[in-house]
Amino acid sequence: MRWLRRCQGTSTLMSAVAPRSTWWLLTVYALISNAVCLITVGNAHERPVPLRLAAAVALVLAAVGWLIESRGYHSHWAVVAIEAVTVLLVAVSLPVPDRAKSVMFPVVARRGVCANSRTAVAVAVGASFAAFFTAIIVHHPVVPGLQPSFFGIVGSLPGLVVTAATMRMLVEGLAARAIAEQTSASTSATLRAVVETSPVGLLMVDSAGAVRLCNGRAERIFGGSADRASDRASDRASDRVTDRATDLPEDARDPPYEACVGLLPPTALCGKTVIDHEVVDWRRRDGTSVDLTISTAPVPGSDHIVAVVCDVTERRRLQDQLRRQALHDGLTGLANRTLFLEKTAAALAGSVANAQPIAVLLLDLDAFKTVNDTLGHATGDALLVEVAERLAACLGPTDVLARLGGDEFAVLLKVGGETEAALVAQRVLAAFDRPVRLAAADDASMELRVRVSLGAVVASDLTSDASALLRAADMAMYAAKRAGGHQWAVFEPAMQLRLRERVALEDALRNAMQVGDLRVYYQPCVDLISQELSATEALLRWTDPGRGAVPPCQFIPIAEETGMITQIGRWTLREACHQASAWWLLTGRLLPVAVNLSVRQLTDPELIDDIEAALHAAKLPADCLVLELTESELADETALPILRDLKRVGVRLALDDFGTGYSALAYLRRFPLDILKIDRAFVTPITKDPSAAALTSSIIDMAHTLGLETVAEGVETEAQADLLREMRCQRAQGFLFAEPQPAHVITASLR
């Protein structure tokens, strides 16, 4: 193999130094040497060869060589065959002895070498020179006495050398050609396999729009037979591409292939590169439809283009499914908050352009939490599905219905103002006048009376974005709830002013948190027997530079809704613990401090860490901290594990405002409570209403039975205090004893 590579390298080198002009010079030289050899041999045997005959032979050979050369076959073996026949016929026609005929062989062999490879220039020149030299020796012997047979042998030696060299080069050439053909066949097979097994569809199209190549994947994408596609792809990949569509097999020009050309973007056939051209919902001949992406690129040095076709039907289906899941409610199938806001924003933009008002309705179910708590979440979900169906029946085809979360639904009326909103609200209320029938766990059915409250808003300058519309509708809905529920209310100008004030108040509260305008006041809690201070309750106060003292009932709900209550509560907890520790150092006795916990704080995963950090920083015993919770916070069973974690920390738990919420007595038994605080609604009438007094006395007795301490709130008269003392209530707080005060006032009283 090394010998073969050396020969191939020599061939390449000689080809580089033998340009076309040099080849013609060698051809002329070879023709002249042929003629000289013939004339010399003829004269040696007294049969002179006319110069005209030699010239004729040379011209014939030159004409044949030029003709073949003009066809592009520079090294074709036809040259060898024609020259051999011509020269041998001339030699046979002359009575040339055998020893002289051997001179003809080097001539023919030399031409064979030159015809087989232009790189054999040295061999050709040497052979021609040997033939000429031998002929001269035969005609004019320079060494008298030598036998002519000797010259025949000498004349034959160059022929033998040239023959060996020629055969060797011939064998090398044939071996190289076999290796090249084998390599080419292997490469072609590999390319066919790559094309056929490609996971994407591959097509080659000419400038006339005719398909030249198509693999099996493309056949399947366009609806053809996979087996036939494989056969045709193999045939077309192995064949040389021509310029006529008729060169393809007849079954390759079927409708799928013709259709695929029509799907190509116009710029592709002009030789432009196209990336991911989308074809949506293309219908195949079997009736099915697919989504495709087509990328094209021109083939260098050709008028063909290559198209890569991908079937993205499944990918688009998954994308649509994910988008639907992201933008729709999983329970009812309605639009969710995100999609509703998108559609509302689009409708607002259209209403500005068309001068057509739009309206938004917001509604929720009254006391839906009771349904969930008493009948279970499965029943609650079934109720929500039924509510969604009834709401959809009340709307028009252009209206948008969405479930924003929980039992809250929203309606977008793309056409119509306040009048249309009022009509829809009335239809919704009428739809729930009849009870909702649901399946029970025992395969029976139950009927529920559902009450809904609605708030409506028409787009205006004060509600110029989707979120503002929802906030305005929410305010109107809660106005309907405050009016008794199961009715609707329209967002009025007064509500708009309140909305502006609320936004301004929210910004001011954020600023107060940063600059430290919030303060903690403490309301004393007195022992009814000893009349001494026994505990305090930390209460948040805010004095705004522009507004003055802002009541807690105004800014606490805003803090709850925006989530600021978590940060505010964390700060209040640290301040209260620090102050209780300072009073401990001052008086030498522990004075428990109570801090209110909001619903958001109770669900904060960092609550336990915050409490432990506040106690540790203040060096305050855990049982000196009382955390107050409302009945609404305990209505969710998920609060029980959190309360148990708080008890493990060592703090005490109090149920605040008992009697104003759900008043479920089961809470007192299930939850690990320590203190029961009786709301002022029970305390205020006890001196005037015997039934109120009896009820309050029963609450105190029940608390003692459960091992709970009792604290009466809102005590304002001595008569109330005396009666509570007779009922064995341990402690009380209210304006009779002291209002909420700054810490330094209580510190002064302790001294």
N, C-alpha and C positions, 0 to 999 in steps of 0.2 A: 504493500500500500504506500510506503514511503517513496518507492520508485515511481509509482503512478502519480503521486502528488508532485514529485519533481518534474515529471514530464508535463503535467498540467501547468505548473508554474512557468516552465520554459515556453509553453505554447502561449501563455498570456503575455510574457515579456516580448516574444517575437511578434505577436500580433500588434503590440504597442509600437514597434519600430518598423512595421511594414505597412504603411498607409496605402491607399488605393493607387496613387501614382507609382509607387515602388512596385506594386503588383503588376501593373501594365509593363513596366520596364523589364521585369523578369520574364514576362510572357514573350515579349519581343525577342529577348535574348534566347529563350528556349526555342522559338521558331527558327531563328538563324542557326542555332547549333544543330537542330534537326536537319535542316537543309544541307549544312556542311557535311554532316555525317553521311547522308545519302550520296552526295556527290563524291565524297572521298572513297566510300566503299565501292561505288560503281567504277570509278577510275582504277581502283586496285585490281580489278578483274577484267580490264579492257572492255568494259561495257559502260561507257561514260553515261552519266545521267545528265540530261540537258538541264541547264539552269532554269529553263522555263518550267520544267516538271517540278523541280525543287521549290520554285517560287509558288507554283500552283498549290502544292501541298501545304506550304506555309500559309498561303492566303486562306485555304479551306479551314485549316486549324484555327487561324485567327478569327475567321468569321463565326465558326462554331463557338469558340470561347466567348466572343463578344455577345452573341445571341443569348447564351446561357447566363452570362454575367449580367445582362440587362434585365433578366427575369428575377434577379436578386439571389440566385443560387451560386454564390461565389466559390463554393468548395464542393459542388455537386459531383458525384462519381460518374455522371453522364459524360463529363469532359474526359475522364480517363478512358471510358469505353470507346468513345468516338476516335480519340487520338490513337488508341491501341489498334483499333481496326484499320485506321488509315495507314499508319506506319507499317503494320505487318503486311497489309496488302501490297504496299510498295516493295517491301523486302522480299516477299514471296515471288513477286513478278520478275525479280532479277535473279540471275543464277549466282547467287552469293553463296560461298562455301559456309559450312557450319561455323567455322571459327570466326568468320566475319559477321554471320547472323547474330552471334552473341553480343555484338556491339549494339544491336537494336534493343536488346532487353534493358540495358541501362537507361536508354532513352524513355522507354515505356514506363519503367519503374520510377524514374525520376519524375515523370509527369504524374504518376499515381501519388507519389509523396506530396508533390506540390498541390495536387487537387484535393488530397485528403486534409492537408493542413498547411496554411501559409507559413507556419512557423518552421517549416523544413527548408528554408531558403539555402542554408549551408549545404544540406544534402543534395539539393537540386543542382547547385553550382558545381559541386564536386563530381556528381555523376555526369553532367554534361562535359566537363573538362576531361574526365576519364575516357568518355566515348570518343571525343575528338582526338585525344592523344593516341589511343589505340588504332584509330583509322589511319593516322599518319604513319605509325610504325608499320602497319601492314603494307602500305603503299610504297614506303621507302624504308626498308630495313636498315638500321644504323649499325647493326652487329652482323657482319657477314658470317654465314655458316650456321646460324641458328635456324632451327626448323620452324616453319610457319605455324605448326601446331602449338609451339610455345607461345606465340603471340595470341593465338586463340584463347589459350588458358589465361594469359595475362589480361586479354580483353574481357574475359568472363569474370575475373575477380571483382572489378568494380560493380558489375551487375549483381554478383552474389552479396556484396556488402550492402548495396542499396536495397536489395530484396529483403535482407535480414532487418535492416533499419525500417523499411516500409512495413513489414509484417509486425514488427514490434510496436510501431506507432499505431498501426491499425488495431491490434489487440488492445492497446491502451485506450484508444478512442472508443472502441466498442464497450470496454469495461466501464469507462467513465460515463458513457451514454446510458448503460444499464443502471448504474448507480443513480444517475440523475432522474431517470424515469421512475425508478423505485421510490426515490425521495419525493418526487412530484406526486406519485400516486398516493403515498402515505399522507403527505400534506393535504391533498385534495380530500382524502377520506376523513382526516381530522376536521377539516373545515366543514365538510358536509355534516359530520356529527355535531359540531358546535352549533351550526345553523339550525339543525333539526331539533336539538335538545334545548335550545334557548327558551327560557321561561317567558320571553316576550315575543310578540309577532314581528317577523322581519319580512319586508317586501323591498323589491328593487323595481322601480318604475322608470321608463324612459321619458324623454321630453314630449312624446306624443301621447303619454298617458297609458301606455301598455305595460302590464305587469310582466316583469322578466323573471322574477324569483319570488317564491313564497314558501315559508316553512310551515310545519304542521300546526304550530301554535296560532299563526295567523289564520290558517284554514279553519281552526276551531272557533276562533274569535268571530270570524265572518260567517260562520254557520255551515261550513263544508264538512267533508269527511276527513277524519284524522288520518286514516290509512292512505287514502289517495293523496292527501297533502304530503305525507312522508315520501311516497314514491315520486311525486312530481318535484318536490323540493330537491331530492337527491339528483334527479335527472337534470334539473335546471342549474343546480350548483356545479355539476361536473361539466356541463356543456359550455362552450364559448358563447358569450352573449353576443347576439347579432342585432341588427337594426330593424328587423321586421317582426311584428307581432305574430305573424303566421308561423314563425319558427317554434313557438310554444306548442305543446300537445293540444289537441282540440279540447280536451276536458279541463285544461288549465284556464281557458277563457270563459269561465262560468260566471254567473251573475255576482257572486260574492266578491270576486276579484275586480270586476268592473265597478261595483259599488264602492269598493274601498278607495279607488282613484278619485271618485267624486267627493270623498270625505276629506281629501287633502286640502289644506289651505291654499288659496291661489298663489301666494308667494312661493310655495314649495316648488311648484312646477317651473318657476322662473329661476331656480337654482339658489334660493335663499334658505338659510338655516332657520328652522322653526322648532321651538322648544315647547312641549306639552300643550299642543293645540287640543282643546277639549271638544268632544262630540258627545252630547247628552241625549240619552233615550233614543239611540239609533235602533231601528227595527230591522231584524234579520228576516230572511225569507221563511223561516219556520214560525214566525209570529212573535218570537221572544225579542226583548229589547235589551241593549247593553249601553253602558257609558264607557267611552274610550278617551284615551289621550294619545295623540300622535305627534311624534318628533321626527323631523326630516333633516337630511344633510346631503349636499351634492357629493357625487363620487368624483374625486380629482381625476382630471384628464378624460372625462367622459360626460355625456349629456344625460346620464342616469342620476337618479336620486335614491337614497336608502331611507326607508320609513320604518320607524320602530313604533309598534302599536301595542298598547297595554289596555287590558280589560280592567277597568277600575270600578266595575259595578258593585262588587262586594265591599270595596273600600268606601265608596260613596254611601252604601247602605249603612255601614257601621258609623260613618261620620254623621249621617242624618239621624241615626238612632241615638248617638251620643248627644247631638245637638238637641234632640227632642227631650231626652232625659234632663239635660241641663236647663231647658226652657219651659218644661211642663211639670205639673204636679203629678207625682207618681200614683196618688190615690184616685183622684177624679179625672185625670187626663187633661185638665184645664191648663191654661197658661199660668206660669208662676210669676212672682214679682218682677224678675228680671225682664221677661218677655213683655209683661204688661207695661213696664216703664218704657221699653223700646217702642212699642206700638203707640203709647200715649205721646211720646216725643215726636214720632212721625206724624201723628194726627194733629198735633199742635202746629207743626211746620206747615202742613197742608191747610189748616184752618186760617193761618195768616195769609197764605197765598190766595185762598178762595173766599175769604171773608165769611166763613161758615163756622159758627161757634160749636164747640164740643163740650161735653159734660162728663164728669166722673162720679160714680156712686160707690160708696164704701159701706159695707154692712157686715155685721157679725150676729151670732146667735146669743140671745140673752140666756145666761145661766147654763151655757154649754158645759162648763167644767163639772157641774153637778151630774150631768148625764154620764160623763166619763168616769167620775168617781163612784157613782152608784150602780151603773149598768155595765161598766167595763169599756175598755178602749175599742174592742171589736164593734160593740154597738155604736159607739161614738163615730167610728169610721163609716159604718153603714149609714148613719144619719147624715154625715157630710156628703156622701155620694148621692143620697136622695135630695138633699138641699141643692147640690149642683145641677141635678136634672131639672128640678122645678125652676131654678133661676134661668137656665138655658131656654126653657119653654116661654119665658116672659120677654125674651129679647128678639131683636130683629137679626137678619142675616149679616148685616155689617157691624153689629155690636161685638165687643170683645168681653168675654167673661174670664176672670182669673181667680185663682185661690192664692192669696198672699201668704197664708200660713195659719195653722190652727183652725179656728172657725171664722176666719176673716176672708171675705170675698170682695172683689172689686169689679165694676162694670164700666167700660168705656163706650160712650155714645158718640160715634163719629159724626152723626148728623143730628142737630137739634140742640136747643138751648134749655132754659129752665123749664119751659112747658113740657118738652119731651121728657126731661128728667123726672118731673112730677108724675107724668103718666106711667113711666116705668116703675117708679117707687110704689105707686098705688097698685100696679099689677103684682108686684112682688109681695106686698103685704096681703093682698087677696089670695095669693097662691098658698100662703101659710095659714089661712083661716081654717082650712080643713086639717085634721091631724095627720101625722106621718106614721105609716104602718111599717113596722120592722119585724124581722124574724127573731124569735127568742132562742135561747140555748136549747130548750126542750122541744124544738120544732114548732112551737106555738108562735103566735104573733102578738105584738104589743103596739099600742098607739101612743104617740108622743105629741104633745102640743108644743109646737115650736114658735118661739117669739123672736122676731128680728128687729134690729134697729138700723136705720139707714141714714147716711149723710150724703148730700148731693152738693156739687160745686160746678159752676160754669166757668170756663177759662176766662181770665181777665188779666189786667196788667199786674195785679198782685199775685197771680198764680200763673206765671208765664213759663214754668217748666213742670215736668211730670212729677217730680218729687214734691213741689209746692202744691200741686193739685191734690196729691194724696194726703198731705198734711192738712190741707183745708177741709177735705172730705172727712178726715178723721175727727177734726174738731166739731164738724156738724153732726157726725154720728154720735159723739159723746154728749152733745147737746140734746139729741133725741133720747138718749139713755137717761139723762138727768131729768127729762120731762116725763119719765115713766116707762119708757121702752115700748117696743112694738109700734113704732111710728117713724116718720122720717122728718129730717130738718134740712134746710138749705143754708149753705154757707153765706152769711150776711155780711154787710160792710163792717158791722161792729166786730164780727169774728175776724175780719181781715186785720182790723186794728189790734185785736188781741194776738193775732198771729205775729204781727210785726213786733209787738211788745214781748212776746214769748221769745222770738229770735234774739231780740236785743238783750233780754234778760239772760238768755243762755250764754251769749258772748260776755256779758258782765260777770256771770258766775265763773266762767273760765278764767277771766282776768283776776277775780277775787282769790281764786285758788293760788295763782302765781304770786300775787303781791301780798298775800296774808291778811286779807280783810275778814276772813272767817274767824269766829271766836267760839269758845266752848263756855257755856254758862252751866251752873249747877243748881238744881232744885233740891232743897233738903227733904229728907224723908224722916218723919218723927215717930218715935215709939209712943203709942197711945197710952200706955200705962205710965211710963216714966216721964213723958213729955220732953225727952231729950233727943238730940240729933242722933239717928242710928245709921243713916246711909244718905247718899246723894245720887241724883240721876243727871248724867251729862247730856246737855241739850245744845244743839247747834244754833248759832245766831250769826246774822250777816247784816252789816251796816254798809250800804253802798254810798260812796261820796255824792252821787247825784240823786239817788232815790231815798236815801235815809235808811231806816230799819226795814228790811224786807222780811215779811212773815215767812216762817218755815213752810207753810202750806203752799206758798208760791214757788219757792226754789227747790224744795226737796223733790217734788214730782219731776221737775226738769232734770235734776241730777240722776234720778232713777231711770228715766227714759234714755238719756244720753250715755249712761254708764259712768258718769263722773262720780256717782255715789261710792264706787269702790275705792277710789283714791281718797275721797273726802272721809269715808268711814275709817280707812286705815290711819289717816292723820288724827281723827277724833279719838280713836282707840289709844294711840300713843300718848296724846295729851291727857286723857282721863287717867291712865295708869300712872303717868308721871305726877299728876296732881295728887292722887291718892297716896302715893309714896311720900310726897312732901308733907301731907297732913299727918301721916304716920310718924315721921321723924319729929314733927312739931308737937304732937300731943302724946305720943307714945302708945296710941291705940289705933287699931285698924278700923278704918271707916270705909265700908264697901261702897263701890261706885258702879252704877248701872249704865250700860251703853246700848243703844238700839242698833239692831242688825237689820239691814234691808234684805229683800229677796235676792238681789244681785250679789250681795256679799255672801249670803248663805250658799250660793252656787259657785263662789270663787274658789278655785283649787288651792289658792295660796292663803286661805283664811286661817287655817290652823297655824301655819308658819308665822303669819302676821301676829296672831294672838300670843304665841310663845315668845316671839321677838319683843313685843311690847312689854310683857311681864318680866322678861329677863333684863331688858334695858332699865326698867324702873325698880328692879329688885323687889317686886310686889308678889305676895303669895297668890296663887291662882284662885283660891276661894274668896278673895277680896274683890274679884271681878264678876259682875253679874251681866249677862247678855240677855237683852229683852227681845222677844220675837212676837209677831202678831199671829192671829189665828189663820190668816190667809197664807202665811208662810208655811204653816204646819199642815195645810190642806193637802199638800203633795206628799205622798208616801216616801219620795226620794229624800226627804229631809231627815228621816229617821237615822240613817247611817251617819250623817254629818253631826247630828245632835249627840250620838254616842261617842263620836270622836272628840267632841268638845268636852263631854263629861270625863273622858279619859285624861284630858289636859288638866282638869280639876276646877274649871270655872263653874259658876252656878247659872242656871237657866230660869228665866221668868217668862210667863205668858202674859203679854201686855194687852190692855183693852179687852179683857174677857167679856163676852156677851154681845160684842158688836159685829162679829164675823159669822162664821158658820155655826159656832157654839156647839160643836160636836163633842159630847162628853167623853167619847172614846179617845180624843186627843189626850185628856188628862191621865188616862190609864196607860196608853201606849208609849207616850213620849216621856223621857227622863227629866221632868220638870221639878223645880225646887220652890218656885214662888208663883202665886196667882195674883195678878193685879186686876182689881174690879174697876171697870170703866165708870167714868163720872156719870154716864147715862143712868146707871143704877143707883149711884150715891146721891145725886141731887134731889130726887123726889122722896127719899125715905122718910123725911120728917112730915110730909104732907099726904103721902099715899100709903096706906097700910099694906096694900098688895105689893108695892115696890119694896117696902121694908121687909115683908115676908120673903120675897124672892132674894133679896140681898142676904138675908140671914141664912137662907138655904144654901146659897153659894158658899158662904163662909163655913158653914158646917160641913159641906161636901169637901171643901179644900182641906179642912182639918182631918177628915176621915182618910183622905188620900195622903196625908202627911205633908201638905203644902203650906207654906207661910202665906198670909194674906196681906195685901196692901191695897188700901182704898185710895182712888185717885179723885181729884177735883173737890176735896173737902174745903168748904168756904165758910161754914158757920160752926159755932160751938155746939149747937144742937145736933148737927150731923156727927161731930166728933164724939159726943157723949153716946149717941145711939150706936155708933159703930163699936165703941168700947164695950157697951153692953152685949153686942153680938159676938164679942171675943175676936174682933179683928185686931191683929197685932200692930200694924203700922199704917200710916196715912201720909199723904202729901197733898198740897193744895195751897191756895192763896191765904187760907187761914193761918198757915204756919210761915210760909215765905214764898215769894215768886222766884223764878230762876234768876240767879245772881252770878256776877263774876267771881272767880276763884278767890280774889283778895278779900271780898266781903265776908265770905265764909271763913277764911283764914283769920280775920279779925275777931269774929265771934268765937272761934275756938280758943283764942288766947284768953 
